[in-house]
């Protein structure tokens, strides 16, 4: 498969940690939490400076200048839509999936202001499964990379980080097992297979077995909690978890030491490659 800009900029979580080690005097890492309505941002410098992640103002993904068109405008727009040929329809679909220029400008300004050397992007798996939100993350990242050469690049890469990545692994007869909440988790192998995917989801009253509804129910529970968490606060939490999994304080030496832990970055890369493959097939079908 030909490497795309998106897959070329994806690296393992440990690679981002190495970049921050090299640039710990002047650089920082930015975490992104991409939801349907906004992009939460948080930044952190190297743990040597004893600084935790700082949540920044989130950027809205909803266009600010949207308005309700009149009936006459709707009629004219409908006629124009009917007269579109296949090529113009494909262009329309492409533009619909693009993020706004204002969002790109805000991201570029934040990257310059905080001297960002890499990104940690929240990978919103649910009980180890990828859903609609993971596709949204890749779509937004793809749009950002297509429109800007100064945000996510090969020299300023990104990594995907989920709760499934920040797990404590225990070795038992050469078998890796972990725990996520109340579920026993087995990291996927190089082909993306895991016995965890066969586990039934947690039961709740009036449960409806649908991947989208389960994920949306989880989001609604989070949003309705007494301490409402913004997307930027979620990004700060993700960044702090990532830092704890790559550095730890040595009480004897009185300094921060790097640690090595297992991750499922190869599975995230498989997901990006699959997204690129599907995107290429759709584009060729629209030509």
C-alpha positions in Angstrom: 0.0 0.0 0.0 1.3 3.5 -0.8 1.8 5.5 2.3 -0.5 8.5 2.7 0.2 11.7 4.7 -1.9 10.3 7.5 -0.1 7.0 7.8 3.3 8.6 7.3 2.8 10.9 10.3 1.6 8.1 12.6 4.2 6.8 15.1 4.3 4.6 18.2 3.6 6.3 21.5 7.2 5.6 22.6 8.5 7.6 19.6 6.6 10.7 20.7 8.2 10.2 24.2 11.6 10.1 22.5 10.9 13.3 20.6 10.0 15.1 23.8 13.2 13.8 25.5 15.2 15.3 22.7 13.4 18.6 22.9 12.6 18.8 26.6 14.2 22.2 27.0 12.1 24.0 24.4 9.4 21.6 23.2 6.0 20.3 24.3 3.5 17.7 23.4 -0.1 18.5 22.6 -3.0 16.1 23.2 -6.2 16.2 21.0 -9.6 14.9 22.0 -11.7 14.9 18.8 -15.5 14.7 19.3 -18.4 15.4 17.0 -18.6 19.1 18.0 -15.2 20.1 19.1 -11.4 19.4 19.3 -10.1 19.5 22.9 -6.5 20.5 23.3 -4.0 20.2 26.1 -0.2 20.7 26.3 2.5 19.5 28.6 6.3 20.0 28.8 8.8 17.3 29.8 8.1 15.7 33.2 11.6 16.9 34.2 10.0 20.3 34.6 7.4 18.9 37.1 4.5 20.3 35.0 1.2 18.6 34.4 -0.9 18.9 31.3 -2.7 22.2 30.8 -6.1 22.3 29.2 -6.5 24.9 26.4 -9.7 26.4 25.0 -11.4 23.8 22.8 -12.0 24.5 19.1 -15.5 24.1 17.7 -16.1 21.8 14.8 -19.5 23.4 14.1 -19.4 26.2 11.6 -20.1 29.5 13.2 -21.8 31.1 10.3 -24.5 28.4 9.6 -28.0 29.9 9.2 -31.4 28.6 8.2 -32.0 29.2 4.5 -35.3 30.5 3.1 -37.8 28.3 1.2 -36.9 30.0 -2.1 -33.2 29.4 -1.4 -33.9 25.8 -0.5 -35.8 25.3 -3.8 -33.0 26.8 -5.9 -30.5 24.8 -4.1 -32.5 21.6 -4.7 -32.6 22.2 -8.4 -28.8 22.8 -8.5 -28.3 19.6 -6.6 -30.3 17.7 -9.2 -28.3 19.2 -12.0 -24.9 18.2 -10.6 -22.9 15.6 -12.5 -20.8 12.8 -10.9 -17.6 14.9 -10.8 -19.2 17.9 -9.0 -20.9 15.6 -6.6 -17.6 14.1 -5.6 -16.1 17.5 -5.0 -19.1 18.4 -2.9 -18.6 15.3 -0.7 -14.9 16.2 -0.3 -15.6 19.7 0.9 -18.3 18.5 3.3 -15.7 16.4 5.1 -13.1 19.3 5.3 -12.7 21.2 8.5 -12.9 25.0 8.4 -10.0 27.3 7.6 -10.6 29.1 10.9 -10.0 25.8 12.8 -6.8 25.2 10.9 -5.6 28.7 11.7 -6.3 28.2 15.4 -4.4 24.9 15.4 -1.4 26.4 13.7 -1.3 29.3 16.2 -1.5 26.9 19.1 1.3 24.8 17.7 3.6 27.8 17.2 2.7 29.3 20.6 3.5 26.2 22.6 6.3 24.9 20.4 4.6 21.5 19.9 6.9 18.8 18.7 4.3 15.9 18.5 0.7 15.0 19.2 -1.0 12.5 21.4 -4.5 11.9 19.9 -7.2 10.3 22.0 -8.3 7.0 20.4 -11.9 6.5 21.7 -12.3 2.7 21.8 -15.1 1.3 23.8 -14.3 -1.9 25.8 -11.5 -2.5 23.3 -13.7 -2.0 20.2 -13.5 0.7 17.6 -16.6 2.5 16.6 -18.0 5.6 14.9 -15.9 8.0 17.0 -12.6 6.4 15.8 -13.7 7.1 12.3 -14.4 10.7 13.2 -10.9 11.1 14.6 -9.2 9.8 11.5 -11.5 11.9 9.2 -10.6 15.1 11.1 -6.9 14.3 11.2 -7.0 13.5 7.5 -8.6 16.9 6.7 -6.1 18.8 8.9 -3.2 17.2 7.2 -4.6 17.8 3.7 -5.1 21.5 4.4 -2.0 22.4 6.4 1.7 21.6 6.2 2.5 23.1 9.6 0.3 21.1 12.0 0.7 17.3 11.8 3.6 16.3 9.6 6.3 13.6 9.5 8.6 15.9 11.5 5.7 16.7 13.9 4.0 13.3 14.1 1.0 12.0 16.1 0.3 8.8 18.0 -3.1 7.3 18.9 -3.6 6.7 22.6 -6.6 5.0 24.2 -7.5 3.5 27.6 -6.6 0.2 26.1 -3.1 1.5 25.5 -2.5 2.7 29.1 -2.8 -0.8 30.6 -0.7 -2.6 33.1 0.4 -5.9 31.6 1.3 -9.0 33.5 3.1 -12.0 32.1 1.8 -15.5 32.8 3.3 -18.3 30.8 4.3 -15.9 28.0 0.6 -14.7 27.7 -0.2 -11.1 28.1 -3.4 -10.2 29.9 -4.6 -6.8 31.2 -7.6 -5.2 32.9 -9.8 -2.4 31.7 -12.4 -1.6 34.2 -14.3 -4.8 34.9 -13.1 -6.5 31.7 -10.2 -8.9 31.1 -8.4 -7.5 28.1 -6.0 -9.3 25.8 -4.0 -7.0 23.5 -4.5 -7.7 19.8 -1.9 -9.6 17.9 -0.1 -8.4 14.7 -3.3 -9.3 12.7 -5.6 -7.3 15.0 -7.1 -10.4 16.7 -8.1 -10.6 20.3 -10.3 -12.9 22.4 -11.6 -9.7 24.1 -13.6 -8.9 21.0 -15.8 -12.0 21.7 -16.8 -10.7 25.2 -20.4 -9.5 25.6 -20.8 -5.8 26.6 -21.8 -4.9 30.1 -25.5 -5.3 30.7 -27.8 -2.3 31.6 -31.6 -2.0 31.7 -33.4 -1.8 28.3 -30.1 -2.6 26.6 -30.1 -2.5 22.8 -27.3 -4.4 21.1 -25.9 -1.8 18.7 -22.3 -0.6 18.6 -23.4 3.0 17.9 -26.0 3.1 20.7 -23.6 1.7 23.3 -21.0 4.3 22.5 -23.5 7.1 22.5 -25.0 5.9 25.8 -21.5 6.1 27.3 -21.0 9.6 25.9 -24.4 10.7 27.3 -23.6 9.3 30.7 -20.3 11.3 30.7 -22.0 14.5 29.6 -24.8 14.2 32.2 -22.4 13.7 35.1 -22.3 16.2 37.9 -18.8 17.3 37.0 -19.1 18.0 33.3 -15.8 17.4 31.5 -14.9 19.4 28.5 -13.1 18.0 25.6 -9.9 19.9 26.6 -10.1 18.5 30.1 -10.4 15.0 28.6 -7.4 15.8 26.4 -5.4 16.8 29.5 -6.4 13.5 31.2 -5.2 11.5 28.2 -1.9 13.4 28.1 -1.3 12.8 31.8 -2.0 9.1 31.4 0.4 8.9 28.5 3.1 10.7 30.5 2.6 8.4 33.4 3.1 5.4 31.1 6.4 6.6 29.8 8.1 8.3 32.7 8.2 7.7 36.5 9.8 9.4 39.4 12.9 7.7 40.8 12.7 8.4 44.5 16.4 7.4 45.1 17.8 9.5 42.3 15.3 12.3 42.6 14.7 12.5 38.9 12.3 11.3 36.2 13.2 8.0 34.5 11.7 6.6 31.3 9.8 3.3 31.5 9.0 0.7 28.9 5.5 -0.7 28.6 3.6 -2.8 26.0 1.2 -0.9 23.7 -1.2 -1.7 20.9 0.2 0.9 18.5 0.5 -1.7 15.7 -3.3 -2.2 15.9 -3.9 1.5 15.6 -1.6 1.6 12.5 -3.7 -1.2 11.1 -6.8 0.9 11.6 -5.3 3.9 9.8 -4.2 1.7 6.9 -7.7 0.3 6.7 -9.1 3.8 6.6 -6.7 4.9 3.9 -7.6 1.8 1.8 -11.4 2.5 2.1 -10.9 6.2 1.3 -8.9 5.3 -1.9 -11.7 2.9 -3.0 -14.4 5.5 -2.5 -12.4 8.2 -4.4 -11.8 5.9 -7.4 -15.5 4.9 -7.4 -16.5 8.6 -7.6 -14.2 9.4 -10.6 
